Amino acid sequence: MESAPEPHVRGLNAADGNIGMGIDYRPRHLSPSSASLYQQCPRKWRHRYVDRLPDPPGEPALVGTFAHLILEHLLQLPEGQRSQEAAKTLAREYWPEIEQEKDYQALDLSDAQAKAFRWKAWKAVAGLWLLENPDETQVHATEHEVQVDISGVPFRGIIDRVDVVDEQLVITDYKSGKAPSDRFKAGPLKQVLLYAAAVEASFGQRPLSAQLHYLGQRTLGVRVTPSNLGDVVQELATTWSSLISACENNQFDTSTGPLCAWCPFLAECPDGKKEVIARNEAGSVRADAPGLAIICADAN
């Protein structure tokens, strides 16, 4: 789960038909998740942050929400009290909040499905103990919000944890999804490196390292250096410049590829539909891709 806040876009909702008519749609800030989405596909960024089209409800996102909530409160407990039993108590306490979420209710789960969902959510929480002993972690802050100018970019995000190791700061973020292979780990690590840059800009102290806990799977870590900080900050500035230009000119290009078949906004994207059709005819789209249902509905 990406826990950073969404950018607040100035102006009226684009669904009102006013985009391109002098209304300012430039975001007030950029978070790691919104920057990554724009890099993936500018049109997808527009649909989410300008048109405000909702993502369809899904179990993986809710599992991530639950795991983050429980681990946030668990790591706020004093050392010596962060046991799995304590986590179970917190899970029972906060589960009603998840049940009241409209996205959870939209899943319309049967009793058996709801039980399976709770087990999946708990496995994500318990997965932390496969990676570390939280009772031995020196926590400086949880759910730490940073809002700072980074190389001319108004940056905002929420860091799951800021730890202290040997009197130096370590950035820690949780992920409940599937961990990437070493070949693809550089992309996800950019998020925590940006958080490290934000902490340094805020407090003048460069973190020692940054890590992603893929709950129940593995930890991806990176030592923070001037070189890798410089790289992610430069990429952030380039993304911001391109995004501002897209907003000012109402020109959000489409980046098509294999992920189009999984895009929640495919129904609104003719280019994406053409891409999915072509890939499906070539036999390169998985049978469980949600985009296939949209293509079939159009064909009928």
Steps between C-alpha positions, in 0.01 A plus 500: 500500500612853416432698814601841370216750463358582160591835346238770537419628152391859467184595316171330421460132425599423144177307459329839492654555158702801608852368449689705246282808568735694725448288810820408681535123534858497617540292818603679818751228580642172375520174694697186408181322395371783280845550343525129425152496348582792270823331391301185425232678294413873498144427389453262793622778731240736357216250544588447866598847616318738264191307393491338847383169356490241779703182501281191521504344848745217541613265773877567464463871575281433803742238631773762475286759679432260787863389534626859503243599763588216737876533461480876550337453841715200590826689446369786713499265798807501728775249432418178680130519414509448122400135491278313258243474777500880525458518123202261521340721764546803276361308203183416689471861616541658158331241279158673531655805331586290196151348493354852483716594201282546193758317288478198731122505493510527120675162487176346630680200648324192626571383856755251371663760276512753785671242722757431228556873458564546875750216493679653202512838675637345818767310305622833364531639853669186637738509204699774672642245746650306210708808418589649838423493869297821547571481873865575426436792265580849624220707349540874460159561337210321329278641225738794478375768261756696302416810301803675358647657188740260327697658217209731418236226530234535773524149643262334741480149637442283805781270613386181670794499741814694579732276703824565681796265447835582660377856558421546131161517326361217288193537277264199513190443290259205490370326189233231500521418130732259323869578540686569176801301389844656529475594133210737570576622852646838396157646420333431836810618690466844342206566733697454819797687354269796437389478863866506601551813289196659666630419849839647415337814359281532810751431776841533340583139588552247226356157589744211509281271290149433375308175479176345378351220708300274267299341779552127530747494209822701498656836575647719230751748632736763370771710661429870451777680311536843340500325162174306528329792674609727218361259241151472654480874568592579139237255376243656732580849365473376140166335574369814667600716204331265254187475717465876532531535122237230447260675737553841342451367146236239581718246321518170687660243272417132520778250570374163382638160594421172677357682804216645293311174553508570874432875491191602703432778248514289183134571420590868459806443280468417127878459463507256787213298355682470165809380684309234695321378186828467310673321786204271555494404132871423532424278800704706745226606746436288807150352517433666838583853381200725583546692177374204299151545644497862381609400151236227483230741620594746225488224242147411604 
